[in-house]
Amino acid sequence: MSDIVIQRPPRPGAAVALVSAALRAHRALDLRYGGAWRRVHPHAIGRNARGRLSLLAWQVADERGTDRPAGWRLFDLERLEALEPRRERFRPHGGTGPRSPIARPIAAA
């Protein structure tokens, strides 16, 4: 988890490998999604109810800083525009509850 940056658009397989490594090591990620950079703590990768490969993450911040509160977000891995692992570690957040949007998990924190 060093200076690896996957730029536009990351191949789904490369994104899954990098996100999975960050998830296992409890390392934060910076990802560009919907035109904005976001700092997230990855918690689970899997397929959502529609079968799309997705990341469940706790979003810490975005590039605008205060316009979105921290909280759970679901990211479609095929829509990632860029991905960068951080050295920052995190403790897994509780509260995803029994109704997780990840229908078929591949990996989880």
C-alpha positions in Angstrom: 0.0 0.0 0.0 2.4 2.7 -1.1 2.5 5.0 -4.1 0.2 2.9 -6.3 -2.4 4.9 -8.1 -4.9 3.4 -10.6 -6.0 6.2 -13.0 -9.0 6.5 -15.3 -10.8 4.1 -15.5 -9.4 1.3 -13.4 -10.0 -2.2 -14.8 -12.5 -4.0 -12.5 -10.0 -6.8 -11.7 -7.3 -4.3 -10.8 -9.7 -2.3 -8.7 -11.0 -5.4 -6.9 -7.4 -6.5 -6.1 -6.4 -3.1 -4.7 -9.6 -2.6 -2.7 -9.4 -6.1 -1.3 -5.8 -5.5 -0.2 -6.8 -2.2 1.5 -9.8 -3.9 3.1 -7.7 -6.8 4.6 -5.1 -4.3 5.9 -7.8 -1.8 7.2 -6.3 1.0 5.1 -8.1 4.0 3.8 -8.6 4.6 0.1 -9.0 7.8 -1.9 -11.2 7.2 -4.9 -12.6 9.4 -7.6 -16.3 8.7 -8.2 -18.9 10.9 -9.8 -16.3 13.5 -10.5 -15.2 14.0 -6.9 -12.4 12.6 -4.7 -13.6 10.8 -1.6 -11.7 9.3 1.3 -13.2 6.0 2.4 -12.7 3.1 4.7 -13.5 -0.1 2.7 -15.6 -2.7 4.6 -17.0 -5.2 2.0 -16.8 -6.0 -1.7 -19.4 -8.0 -3.4 -22.4 -8.0 -5.7 -25.4 -5.8 -4.9 -29.0 -6.9 -5.5 -28.7 -6.1 -9.2 -25.5 -8.2 -9.5 -23.2 -5.2 -9.9 -19.7 -5.4 -8.3 -19.8 -3.0 -5.4 -17.8 -1.6 -2.5 -19.5 -0.8 0.8 -17.4 1.8 2.6 -17.6 4.4 5.3 -17.0 7.7 3.5 -14.8 10.0 5.7 -14.6 13.0 3.5 -14.9 14.3 0.0 -12.9 17.0 -1.8 -15.4 19.7 -0.9 -14.9 18.8 2.8 -18.2 19.5 4.5 -21.1 19.2 2.0 -21.7 15.5 2.8 -21.6 14.0 6.3 -19.5 11.0 7.0 -21.5 7.8 6.6 -22.0 4.5 4.7 -21.9 4.7 0.9 -22.2 2.0 -1.8 -19.9 2.5 -4.8 -20.2 0.7 -8.1 -16.7 -0.5 -8.8 -17.2 -0.2 -12.6 -17.8 3.5 -12.1 -14.6 4.3 -10.3 -12.6 7.0 -12.1 -9.4 6.6 -10.1 -8.2 4.8 -7.0 -5.3 5.5 -4.6 -4.5 3.6 -1.4 -3.5 5.5 1.7 -1.2 4.6 4.5 -3.8 5.6 7.1 -5.3 2.7 9.0 -8.8 2.5 10.4 -10.9 0.4 12.8 -13.9 -1.2 11.1 -17.1 0.8 11.7 -20.1 -0.9 13.1 -23.7 -0.3 12.1 -24.1 -1.8 8.7 -26.9 -3.8 10.2 -28.4 -7.0 8.8 -29.7 -5.2 5.7 -26.3 -4.6 4.1 -26.6 -3.6 0.4 -24.0 -6.2 -0.4 -26.1 -9.2 -1.4 -23.3 -11.6 -2.2 -20.0 -10.7 -0.3 -16.6 -11.5 -1.8 -14.5 -10.0 1.0 -15.4 -8.2 4.3 -13.5 -6.4 7.1 
